[in-house]
Amino acid sequence: MASRSLVEQPGRAASQRQSMLRHRPEIVLVPAIFILIVAAWELLVKLLAVPIYILPSPTEIWRAFRDGLVSGTLVEHTLVTLQEVLVGFAVGSAAGLVVGVLVTRFRLVERTVYPYVVAFQTVPKVALAPLIVTWFGFGMLSKVVTTALIAFFPLLVNVIAGLQSVDQDRIDLLRSVNASEWQIFRMVRFPSALPFIFAGLDVAIVFSVIGAIVSEFVGARAGLGYLIQVNNYNLNVSGTFAVLVVLSVMGLTLHLVVQAVNRRVVFWQRDDRGSVVGA
């Protein structure tokens, strides 16, 4: 019996792996596509003899990435940008949540404040970035302000859409048992709006990375945007690509973190495939 169970365990494990691959083929496809792209890139650069200052090979980019890690330069600038992204995202998201609640709760705020918010959003943040640097200096504050402004609007729009999409019958039911407005907001409005809020957070966190880099392009003493400019000035194209890889990994990681929190918090909102709505 013991020997039979030992034989069955590998077979059961193999069956489970096959089942997982059938239901989640991206586990194999994502790394396979990445390897295919990198291999084709390396091969074409070698065959066409493309100069390194035009398009470096993945091998050269890996060397630049490794050198940046060994020297500590890449880690130092990454931490600066990550701090700007997280603080700006937190400030912009909090402001978007508060303003969104006020707009949906008070008609006067919607009619007087919201038009100015929309008008301000139409102004390109790239055009505002030099002014923000002039007002707040070359330190982290100007980067946080720019990042917060970019992260603010996506969450604001989703908060308003979520709070306005609440089932009116549920609200009427609570009012029939003399529930207060705070109880209605806490028990119905806010939970119903959570899928929209997390969809806004997902967009805002990615935009926050863009906002931090844009502000660093305008004026900075540290950060990945600053490092990109230094590499471009020195014609270090491999170093620039290494920084872009770090930015891509940072944005993807933050996106996955928001999605993971979404799945844990909004566990009741699932579509037919079992994934969280808005993820």
C-alpha positions as CSV (number, residue, x, y, z in Angstrom):
1,M,0.0,0.0,0.0
2,A,2.8,2.4,0.9
3,S,4.6,1.7,-2.4
4,R,1.4,2.2,-4.3
5,S,0.8,5.6,-2.7
6,L,4.4,6.6,-3.5
7,V,3.8,5.8,-7.1
8,E,0.5,7.6,-7.2
9,Q,1.9,10.9,-5.7
10,P,4.1,11.8,-8.7
11,G,1.3,10.9,-11.1
12,R,-1.1,13.1,-9.1
13,A,1.4,16.0,-9.1
14,A,1.9,15.7,-12.8
15,S,-1.9,15.7,-13.3
16,Q,-2.2,18.8,-11.2
17,R,0.5,20.6,-13.2
18,Q,-1.2,19.7,-16.5
19,S,-4.5,21.0,-15.1
20,M,-2.9,24.2,-14.0
21,L,-1.3,24.7,-17.4
22,R,-4.6,24.1,-19.1
23,H,-6.4,26.7,-17.0
24,R,-3.5,29.2,-16.8
25,P,-1.4,28.9,-20.0
26,E,0.1,32.3,-19.4
27,I,2.4,30.7,-16.8
28,V,4.3,29.2,-19.7
29,L,3.5,31.7,-22.4
30,V,4.7,34.8,-20.7
31,P,8.3,33.6,-20.0
32,A,8.4,31.8,-23.4
33,I,7.5,35.0,-25.3
34,F,10.0,37.0,-23.3
35,I,12.8,34.5,-24.1
36,L,11.8,34.5,-27.8
37,I,11.9,38.3,-28.0
38,V,15.2,38.5,-26.2
39,A,16.8,35.8,-28.4
40,A,15.5,37.4,-31.6
41,W,16.8,40.8,-30.4
42,E,20.2,39.4,-29.6
43,L,20.4,37.5,-32.9
44,L,19.3,40.5,-35.1
45,V,21.7,42.9,-33.5
46,K,24.6,40.5,-34.0
47,L,23.6,39.6,-37.6
48,L,23.0,43.3,-38.7
49,A,26.0,44.5,-36.8
50,V,24.0,47.3,-35.2
51,P,26.3,49.8,-33.3
52,I,25.9,49.8,-29.6
53,Y,25.1,53.5,-29.4
54,I,22.1,52.9,-31.6
55,L,20.6,49.7,-30.2
56,P,22.5,47.6,-27.7
57,S,22.0,43.9,-27.5
58,P,20.3,42.3,-24.4
59,T,23.8,41.1,-23.4
60,E,25.1,44.6,-23.3
61,I,22.0,45.8,-21.4
62,W,22.5,43.0,-18.8
63,R,26.1,44.1,-18.4
64,A,25.1,47.7,-17.8
65,F,22.4,46.5,-15.4
66,R,24.9,44.3,-13.5
67,D,27.4,47.2,-13.3
68,G,24.7,49.5,-11.9
69,L,23.8,47.0,-9.2
70,V,27.4,46.3,-8.3
71,S,28.3,50.0,-8.0
72,G,25.1,50.7,-6.1
73,T,24.1,53.6,-8.5
74,L,21.1,51.8,-9.9
75,V,19.8,50.8,-6.5
76,E,20.3,54.4,-5.0
77,H,18.4,56.1,-7.8
78,T,15.7,53.4,-7.9
79,L,15.0,54.0,-4.2
80,V,14.6,57.7,-4.8
81,T,12.2,57.3,-7.6
82,L,10.2,54.6,-5.8
83,Q,9.8,56.9,-2.8
84,E,8.6,59.7,-5.0
85,V,6.1,57.3,-6.7
86,L,4.7,55.9,-3.5
87,V,4.4,59.3,-1.7
88,G,2.9,61.0,-4.7
89,F,0.5,58.1,-5.3
90,A,-0.6,58.1,-1.7
91,V,-1.2,61.9,-1.7
92,G,-3.0,62.0,-5.0
93,S,-5.1,58.9,-4.2
94,A,-6.2,60.3,-0.9
95,A,-7.1,63.7,-2.4
96,G,-9.0,61.9,-5.3
97,L,-10.9,59.8,-2.8
98,V,-11.9,62.8,-0.6
99,V,-12.9,65.0,-3.5
100,G,-14.8,62.2,-5.1
101,V,-16.8,61.6,-2.0
102,L,-17.5,65.3,-1.6
103,V,-18.6,65.6,-5.2
104,T,-21.1,62.7,-4.9
105,R,-22.4,63.8,-1.5
106,F,-22.9,67.5,-2.1
107,R,-24.5,68.9,-5.2
108,L,-23.0,72.3,-4.6
109,V,-19.5,70.9,-4.7
110,E,-20.2,69.0,-7.9
111,R,-21.5,72.2,-9.6
112,T,-18.8,74.6,-8.3
113,V,-15.6,72.6,-7.8
114,Y,-15.7,69.7,-10.2
115,P,-15.7,71.8,-13.4
116,Y,-12.5,73.4,-12.2
117,V,-11.0,70.0,-11.5
118,V,-11.8,68.8,-15.1
119,A,-10.5,72.1,-16.6
120,F,-7.2,71.7,-14.6
121,Q,-6.9,68.1,-15.8
122,T,-6.9,69.2,-19.4
123,V,-3.6,71.1,-18.8
124,P,-0.7,68.8,-19.7
125,K,1.3,68.0,-16.6
126,V,4.5,68.1,-18.7
127,A,3.8,71.8,-19.2
128,L,3.2,72.3,-15.5
129,A,6.3,70.4,-14.4
130,P,8.8,73.3,-15.0
131,L,6.5,75.6,-13.0
132,I,6.2,73.1,-10.2
133,V,10.0,72.7,-10.0
134,T,10.3,76.5,-9.9
135,W,7.8,76.8,-7.1
136,F,8.9,73.8,-5.0
137,G,12.6,73.4,-6.0
138,F,14.7,70.5,-7.3
139,G,14.1,68.3,-4.2
140,M,11.6,65.5,-3.7
141,L,8.7,67.9,-2.9
142,S,8.3,69.0,-6.6
143,K,8.4,65.3,-7.7
144,V,5.7,64.3,-5.2
145,V,3.5,67.2,-6.2
146,T,3.7,66.3,-9.9
147,T,3.1,62.6,-9.2
148,A,0.2,63.4,-7.0
149,L,-1.4,65.6,-9.6
150,I,-1.1,62.8,-12.2
151,A,-2.5,60.2,-9.9
152,F,-5.3,62.3,-8.6
153,F,-7.7,62.4,-11.6
154,P,-8.0,58.6,-12.5
155,L,-9.0,57.8,-8.9
156,L,-11.4,60.8,-8.7
157,V,-13.3,59.7,-11.8
158,N,-13.6,56.1,-10.6
159,V,-14.7,57.1,-7.1
160,I,-17.5,59.3,-8.5
161,A,-18.5,56.5,-10.9
162,G,-18.5,53.9,-8.2
163,L,-20.4,55.9,-5.6
164,Q,-23.0,56.9,-8.2
165,S,-23.6,53.3,-9.4
166,V,-24.9,52.0,-6.0
167,D,-28.2,50.1,-6.2
168,Q,-30.9,52.6,-5.0
169,D,-33.0,49.7,-3.6
170,R,-30.3,48.8,-1.1
171,I,-30.1,52.4,0.1
172,D,-33.9,52.6,0.4
173,L,-33.9,49.4,2.4
174,L,-31.4,50.8,4.9
175,R,-33.3,54.1,5.1
176,S,-36.5,52.2,5.9
177,V,-34.8,50.9,9.1
178,N,-33.7,54.4,10.0
179,A,-30.0,53.9,9.1
180,S,-27.9,57.1,9.2
181,E,-26.1,58.5,6.2
182,W,-22.8,57.4,7.6
183,Q,-24.1,53.8,8.1
184,I,-25.4,53.8,4.5
185,F,-22.1,55.1,3.2
186,R,-20.1,52.5,5.3
187,M,-22.4,49.5,4.6
188,V,-23.5,50.1,1.0
189,R,-22.0,53.1,-0.9
190,F,-18.3,52.5,-0.2
191,P,-18.3,48.7,-0.5
192,S,-20.2,48.9,-3.8
193,A,-17.7,51.5,-5.1
194,L,-14.6,49.5,-4.1
195,P,-14.2,47.7,-7.5
196,F,-14.2,51.1,-9.2
197,I,-11.8,52.5,-6.6
198,F,-9.3,49.7,-7.2
199,A,-9.6,50.1,-10.9
200,G,-8.7,53.8,-10.4
201,L,-5.8,52.9,-8.1
202,D,-4.5,50.5,-10.7
203,V,-4.3,53.2,-13.3
204,A,-3.0,55.8,-10.8
205,I,-0.1,53.7,-9.6
206,V,1.2,53.3,-13.2
207,F,0.6,57.0,-13.9
208,S,2.6,57.8,-10.8
209,V,5.7,56.2,-12.2
210,I,5.3,58.3,-15.3
211,G,4.8,61.4,-13.3
212,A,7.9,60.8,-11.2
213,I,10.0,60.3,-14.3
214,V,8.6,63.4,-16.0
215,S,9.3,65.6,-13.0
216,E,12.9,64.2,-12.8
217,F,13.4,65.0,-16.5
218,V,12.6,68.7,-15.8
219,G,14.9,69.1,-12.8
220,A,16.4,66.6,-10.3
221,R,19.6,65.6,-8.6
222,A,18.7,61.9,-8.2
223,G,16.3,59.3,-9.5
224,L,15.9,57.1,-12.5
225,G,14.8,60.0,-14.7
226,Y,18.0,61.9,-13.7
227,L,20.0,58.7,-14.4
228,I,18.4,58.4,-17.9
229,Q,19.5,62.0,-18.7
230,V,23.0,61.3,-17.5
231,N,23.3,58.2,-19.6
232,N,21.9,60.0,-22.7
233,Y,24.4,62.8,-22.2
234,N,27.3,60.2,-22.0
235,L,25.8,58.2,-25.0
236,N,25.5,55.2,-22.6
237,V,22.5,53.7,-24.5
238,S,23.0,50.3,-22.7
239,G,22.7,52.1,-19.3
240,T,19.5,53.9,-20.5
241,F,18.0,50.6,-21.5
242,A,18.9,49.1,-18.1
243,V,17.1,52.0,-16.4
244,L,14.1,51.4,-18.6
245,V,14.0,47.8,-17.6
246,V,14.0,48.8,-13.9
247,L,11.2,51.2,-14.6
248,S,9.2,48.5,-16.3
249,V,9.7,46.0,-13.5
250,M,8.8,48.7,-10.9
251,G,5.5,49.6,-12.7
252,L,4.6,45.9,-13.2
253,T,5.4,45.1,-9.6
254,L,3.3,48.0,-8.3
255,H,0.4,47.0,-10.6
256,L,0.5,43.4,-9.3
257,V,0.5,44.6,-5.7
258,V,-2.6,46.7,-6.3
259,Q,-4.2,43.7,-8.0
260,A,-3.3,41.4,-5.1
261,V,-4.8,43.9,-2.6
262,N,-7.9,44.1,-4.8
263,R,-8.4,40.4,-4.8
264,R,-8.1,40.3,-1.0
265,V,-10.3,43.3,-0.3
266,V,-13.0,43.0,-3.0
267,F,-13.2,39.2,-2.8
268,W,-17.0,39.2,-3.5
269,Q,-16.7,40.8,-6.9
270,R,-15.8,38.1,-9.4
271,D,-16.6,37.6,-13.0
272,D,-17.3,34.3,-14.7
273,R,-13.6,33.4,-14.9
274,G,-13.1,33.9,-11.2
275,S,-11.1,37.1,-11.4
276,V,-11.9,40.3,-9.6
277,V,-13.8,42.9,-11.6
278,G,-11.6,45.8,-12.3
279,A,-8.3,43.9,-11.8
